[in-house]
């Protein structure tokens, strides 16, 4: 039994948002595990950066860019701040985060709560020059008259401090946001985002984060538009509005996005289907239900170059990255490969046909 196993009942007695704030404060103190992030078998060069390993902290944990260096010190090969909106906003009314312990899952309807672009940019600018890959996840304010303009503004503002961008059109918690998956809206969005990047005289890579609830036709259309636009990658996927996997749980009726273990299979199938469409033309980031080295390996086999998680940390604790880094090289050796790059997409066809 780990120290976190003893601490978890105390944390779970708190409101989830209170526990989250406590976790941020604890990381800020610097008192946390500090594993070696580098293992030759796990390193890759992607998006113009040298990733020491393929695991990253997903957006949503460090919304305001408060602890990116502490997260990197935990063992993550990269981390992503945000979602960041141009203006500060409180998000949706509380309660808005719910644990489903029996399923190792969470439901949230936070609604892009955060301090806004000015505060987050100030923090990232203060750490400029430090080692470590830090992406910025950009979104739109709920009351924005021009949501596409909000995304473009985020790209322009953070072009000098972001190592990559994630364009988040897939949160279920901002009304109408997922409409940006539609062909005309998505084409306009990506066009204006690239205009903003050009205006900033930047070449920071841009990734598109999609919803896991797209049907095959919508997924193919969204992916083809992303390919034509020139985005460098896709993040597959955000939280789901589906509830079949947690039916009967007391929290299942809560609105919002479901994350954690129940999302693993559906998100990995979608990842493989995207890989089948794009071939090797894009970097793909697999997200959804990752909680062990085995689930990281599954994402890699399905077609992910990189893998992110967040909910897994809620249940497994801050030692999870270190455990994955210790176990993943052993799994690669078991698969008969010397490098993580050799295994990416090996089971794409099997997963895509699931």
N, C-alpha and C positions, 0 to 999 in steps of 0.2 A: 504494500500500500504506500502510495506517494504522499508527500506533504500536502499536495493539492487535494487528494482524496479526503483528507481530514478537514481541510478548509472549505471544501465545496458546500457542505450542508449549511455552513454559516453564510456564505455568499448567496446561496439559493434561498435563504430566509429573508434576504433583502429584495426590494424591488429591482428588477433587472437593470433599469437605468442607473440606480444607485450603485449596484455592483459594478457596472461598467465604469462609472466615474472613479470608483475605488481602484479598479484595475489600472486606469490611466495614471492615477496618482502614484500607485506602487511602481509602475514602470518608470515614471519620471524620477524616482529616487535613485534609480540605477541598481537597486538590490533585486537581482533576478538572474536566472541561469545565463551563462555566456559560453555556449558551445563553439567549437571551431566550425565556421561556416564552409570551409573549403575542403573539398575532396576531389581529386582529379577526375574521377568518374562522373561527377555531377555537374561539372562546369560546362557552360555553353556561351557562344557569342551570338547574341540575337539583338535585333533592333538597334544595332550600333553599340551595344554595351556588353561587357563581360559579366555574365551572371555566374556567381560562385556556385549556385545550386538552383534547382527549378522551383522551389517553394516560396510563395509570397503571401503576405497578409493582404486579404481582400479589402476593398473599400468598405466603409461603414464602421470600422473599429476606431480608426484615428481620423475622424471626420474633419477636425480642425488643424491637422498637422502638428499636434502637440508632442508626439513621441516617436517620430520615424527612426531616429537613431537607436532608441531603446529596442524597437522591434527588430531592427537589423541585428542588434547584439544578441537577441534571443535565438538567432540562427537563420532567420529568413534571408533568402537570397535577394529579395526586393520587397518593397512595401508600397501601398497605394493609399494616398490620403483622399478624403472626400467621402461622399459627393460634395463638391463645393459649388455654391450658387453665387451669382454676382452680389446680391444683397443678403444680409443676415435674415434668417427667418426662424420662427420657433418650431415649425413643424406641426404635426397634427396633435389634437388634444390627448392627454393622458387618461388612462393607461394605454400604451401603444406598443409595448413589447411583452411577449408571453413565452414562457418556457414550456416545452413538452418533454419532460425528462424521460418518460417511458420510450419515446421515439428518438431521443438525442437530437431534438429539433427546437427551432424557435419560430415564432411568428412575429413580424414587426410591421407596423404602419407608421414609421417615424415621419416620413414626408420631407426628406432633405432638410432636417433641422441642422443649423450650423451658424457659425459666426460670420460667414460671408467671405468674399474673395480678398478684401483688404487685409483682414487679420491673418488669414492663412498664408497669403503671399509674404507678409512680413516675417512670419516664422520660417518659411522655406528660404527666404533670402538670407536670413541670419545664419543658416547652416550651409550656405553655398560654399562649395569647395571641399566639403567633407566627403569621404568615400561612401559608397552605397547607392543603390538604384532606388529612386523614389519617384513613383508616378503620381499624376494628379487626375482624379476622376471629376469631370465637370458635368454640371446639370443646369436646369433652369428653375427660376423662382416660380412658385405656385401662381402668383398674381401677375406674371410677366405678360405684357401685351404682345411681345415678340419673343417667343421662346427660342427660336432659332438664333436670334440675336444674342440671347443670354449665353448659349453655347459658344458662339463666335467670340463673345467678350471674354469668356473663360480661357479659350485658347490663346488669345492675344495677351491677356494679363500674365499668364503663367509660363509663357514661352521661354522666359529667361531662367526659370528655376525647375521646370519639370524635366525628368528624364524620358518620360513618355506620357501620353494622354490617354485616358479612357473616356469615351463619349457615352454617357449613361442615358439611353433612351428606354430602359427596360424596367425601371422601378414601377411596381404596381400601386404605389402610394401617393403619386401626384396625378390627379384626374387628367385624363387625356394624353398623358406622356407617351404611352405605348402606341398611340396613333402615329408617332413618328417612324414606326416600322413600315408604314405604307409607302408605296413606291415613289409617288410624287414628293411627299413630305420628306422622305429620307434622302432623296436625290438633292433637294434644295438644301437640307441641313448639311450634308457632307460638302456640297459645293461652297457654302458660306464658311464652313470650318476651314477648308483649305485656303480660301481667300484670306481669312484672319491669320492663318499661319504664315502665308506669304507676306502679308502686311507687316508681321512681326519679324520678318527676315529670319525665319526659323525653319529647321528641318526636324523638329522633335516628332518622333513617330506617333501616329494616331491609331488607336484601337477602338472598335465599336463593340459595346456590351449589349447583348441581346437577351430577350426574354425566353424562358424555357417552355412557354405555353403556345408557341407558334406551331401551326400545323405544317405538314411537309411542304405544301405549296408556298406558304408565306415564308418559311425558312429558306427555301430555294431562291425566292425572289429577293429577300433581304440580303442573302449572301452574294448573289450575283451583282446587286447594286453596290455592295461594299467592295467587291472585286474591281468593278469598273471605275469606282471613285478613286482608287489608289490607296485606300487605308492600308496600313502595314500589318494589321492584325485584328482579331476578334476575340472577345471574352465571352465564353459560353459556360454558364449562363447566370442570370440573376435569380432571384427568388421566384417561387411559383405561387399562383393563386389556386392550384389544384389541392384537394384535401383527401383524395382517396386513400393515400398511404397513412393518414393519421385519423381516419374515421373513427368516431367513438371517443376520441380524446376530449376532455372537458374544454380545451382551448381551441379545438378545431373550428368552431363556428366564428372565431374572431376573424375579422377582415385583415388583409395585409399579405405580405409575402412570407411563404414558408421556406425555411432554410434548414440545413442539417442533413442527417443520414437519409431521410426519406427522399431527398432530391437526387441522391447519387445516381441511380440507374437512369432516370429520364434525362438528366443533364449530360450524362456520359454518352448515351445514345445520340443526343443532339450534337454533341461535340464531334462524334465520329461522322455524322452525316455532313456536318460543315467541312470536315477534313476531306471527305470524299469529293465534295464540290470544288474546293479550292486547291486540292493537291498540296504542293509545297510552296505555293505562291504567297502564303501568309503565315505569320506567327499566330498560333492559337493558344489561348489561356483557358485551361479547364477549371471550372468552379462548380461546387455543389456536392455536399456530402463527404468531403475529404476529412478523414479523422485518423489516418494511419499511413505508414509507408506502403501498405498493400493497396489502399485506395489511391494514393499518389501514383503508384505503378499502373493501376487500372486506367487512370486518365492518360498517362503517357502512352500506353499501348493503344488506346482508342484514338490518339492523334494529338494530344496536347504537347506543346513544347515546354510550357510552364504551367504551374498549378497553384491556385490560390485557395485559402480557406479562412474562416472566421468562427463559425458556430462550433466547429470541432474544438477550438480553444476553450470555449465556454464549458464544455464537458470534460475535456482532457487536461486543461490547464496550460500554463506557460512553458512547461517542459515538452510539449508536443513537438515543436520544431526540432529540438535536440534528438528526440526519439526517432523521428523520421530520418534525420540526417545520419543517425547511427545504423538504421535498419535498411535504408534504401540501397546503399552499395552492395549489401549482402543479397538483396533481391535481384539486383542487376547481374551479379555473379551467378546466381541460381539460373537466371535466364540465358546465361552464356554470352553476355555482352560485357565489354570493358568500359563503355561510355553510355550515358543517358541518351545521347543523340542516336545511338544505334537502335534504340527500342521504340522511338517515337513513331506511332502509327502502324506498328506491326499487326495489331488486331483491329484496324479500322473497319475492314469489311465485315468482320463478325459482329462488332458492336453496332455498326450502321444497319445491319439486317435484323437487329433485335426487335 
